[in-house]
């Protein structure tokens, strides 16, 4: 008996999305973000020229970057140390918090 295409696609998507990329708890992420505020700000707007803005970034992107810092796949002297202690839940929560901050983008002039 053939599997309907829709069902096959749903199964494929479900297997491709890692658990850490699934929605976290933004309120828990806000509490955890106090460690991030020196460089990235509680509002997700960078306080240092070498630190990126996190506000409004796409949640899966933030999960990937934090996971890569934690696992040593992405190198940065500060972030590798900071991210080393993050759990998958911490990462999901931080990503939910920072991605949930609404930013307004205005074109110049």
SVG drawing of the C-alpha trace seen along z (x, -y; Angstrom):
<svg xmlns="http://www.w3.org/2000/svg" viewBox="-2 -61 42 63">
<polyline fill="none" stroke="black" stroke-width="0.4" points="0.0,0.0 1.6,-3.3 2.3,-6.1 0.5,-9.3 3.0,-12.0 1.8,-14.5 2.5,-11.9 5.9,-11.1 6.8,-14.8 5.7,-15.2 7.7,-12.2 10.8,-13.5 10.5,-17.0 10.0,-15.6 13.2,-13.6 15.2,-16.5 14.4,-18.9 16.6,-18.3 15.0,-18.6 17.2,-21.5 15.8,-23.5 12.2,-23.2 10.6,-26.1 12.1,-27.0 10.7,-29.0 11.3,-32.7 10.7,-33.6 13.4,-31.1 15.6,-32.4 15.2,-36.0 16.4,-34.8 19.4,-33.0 20.2,-36.0 21.5,-38.0 24.9,-36.3 24.7,-37.7 23.8,-41.3 27.3,-42.7 28.0,-42.1 24.6,-41.6 22.3,-43.5 19.1,-42.3 17.3,-43.9 19.5,-41.9 21.2,-45.0 25.0,-44.8 26.9,-46.9 30.3,-46.1 31.3,-46.6 32.6,-43.0 29.4,-41.4 26.4,-40.9 22.9,-42.0 20.7,-39.0 17.3,-40.7 15.0,-39.4 17.4,-36.8 15.7,-33.6 15.4,-31.0 16.9,-28.1 19.9,-30.2 20.5,-31.1 20.2,-27.5 22.7,-26.4 25.3,-29.1 25.1,-28.5 25.3,-24.8 28.3,-25.2 30.0,-27.4 29.3,-25.0 30.5,-22.0 33.6,-23.8 32.5,-23.8 32.6,-27.5 35.4,-29.4 35.4,-32.6 37.5,-33.0 34.7,-34.4 31.7,-32.5 33.3,-29.1 33.8,-29.6 30.3,-31.0 28.5,-28.5 30.4,-25.5 28.0,-25.2 24.8,-25.6 22.4,-22.7 20.1,-22.0 17.3,-23.5 19.3,-26.7 20.1,-27.1 16.5,-26.6 15.3,-29.1 17.9,-31.7 17.0,-31.4 13.3,-31.7 13.9,-34.8 16.2,-36.7 14.2,-35.7 11.0,-36.9 12.3,-40.5 10.7,-42.5 12.9,-45.0 12.0,-47.6 14.1,-48.0 14.0,-51.4 15.8,-52.2 18.3,-55.0 17.3,-58.6"/>
</svg>
